[in-house]
Amino acid sequence: MAASIIDKYNKPFKCANSSSESCKCPGTTWIGIASRPDNKQKIDSFDEMREWKTHSKISEGWVQCTEAEFDIDPLPAKDKQCFCEVKPKVSDVRCADEGD
């Protein structure tokens, strides 16, 4: 299992390099291909992975980076990887007093 580290800039980060790994993602986990189908180059960024067919699911804990976990295979017969898009932290704010 790959240990996940939340990016300090809250940008999506790779949390699993292959379908044999899991991610801990408090937000949205994305599954997509690990290498470009056109030139076979490794995909290292979330934006580049999103150029190809991907799928996502809301997650709070550990997620297997497998087609079975997402109930769909974005591109069959291709190696997969997963990225985590962390849910922004929300703080409670008082917006009005009673009657306002």
C-alpha positions in Angstrom: 0.0 0.0 0.0 1.2 3.4 -0.8 1.2 5.9 2.0 -0.5 9.2 1.0 0.9 12.6 1.9 -1.4 15.6 1.5 0.2 18.3 -0.6 0.8 21.5 1.3 -0.6 23.5 -1.6 -3.7 21.3 -1.7 -3.0 20.2 -5.3 -4.0 16.7 -6.6 -1.2 14.3 -5.9 -0.4 10.7 -7.1 -1.3 8.3 -4.3 -0.9 5.0 -6.2 1.5 4.1 -8.9 -0.3 1.0 -10.0 -3.5 -1.1 -9.5 -1.6 -3.2 -6.9 -1.5 -0.2 -4.5 -4.1 1.7 -2.3 -4.4 5.4 -1.5 -5.6 7.2 1.5 -7.6 10.1 0.1 -9.8 12.5 2.0 -11.7 13.9 -1.0 -11.9 12.5 -4.6 -9.8 9.6 -5.8 -9.2 9.5 -9.6 -8.2 6.4 -11.6 -6.6 6.7 -15.0 -3.8 5.3 -17.2 -0.2 5.3 -16.1 1.3 5.8 -19.6 0.2 7.7 -22.7 -1.4 5.5 -25.3 0.0 7.5 -28.2 3.7 7.5 -27.3 3.9 5.2 -24.2 5.5 7.9 -22.1 4.9 7.8 -18.3 2.2 10.2 -17.1 3.4 12.1 -14.0 0.9 14.8 -13.5 -2.8 14.9 -12.6 -3.6 17.3 -15.5 -1.9 15.1 -18.1 -3.8 12.0 -16.8 -7.0 13.9 -17.1 -6.4 14.5 -20.8 -7.3 10.8 -21.2 -10.4 9.0 -20.0 -10.6 8.9 -16.1 -13.1 8.0 -13.4 -13.5 9.3 -9.9 -15.1 8.5 -6.6 -15.6 10.4 -3.4 -13.5 8.8 -0.6 -12.7 9.4 3.0 -10.3 6.6 3.7 -8.3 3.9 1.9 -9.2 3.1 -1.7 -7.8 0.3 -3.9 -6.6 1.7 -7.2 -8.4 -1.0 -9.2 -11.1 -1.1 -11.9 -13.2 -3.2 -9.5 -13.1 -0.5 -6.8 -14.4 2.1 -9.3 -16.8 -0.3 -11.1 -15.4 0.7 -14.5 -12.2 0.5 -16.5 -11.3 3.9 -18.1 -9.1 2.3 -20.7 -9.0 -1.5 -20.8 -5.7 -3.4 -21.0 -3.7 -0.3 -19.8 -1.7 0.1 -16.6 -3.5 2.3 -14.1 -2.6 4.9 -11.4 -4.5 7.0 -9.0 -4.4 10.6 -7.9 -6.0 12.2 -4.8 -7.8 15.5 -5.0 -8.1 16.6 -1.4 -11.4 18.0 -0.2 -10.9 21.7 0.9 -11.1 22.2 4.6 -14.3 24.1 5.6 -14.6 26.1 8.7 -17.8 27.0 10.5 -18.5 30.7 10.3 -21.3 32.7 12.1 -23.3 34.5 9.4 -26.1 35.9 11.5 -27.4 36.2 15.0 -30.9 34.8 15.9 -33.5 36.9 14.1 -31.1 38.4 11.6 
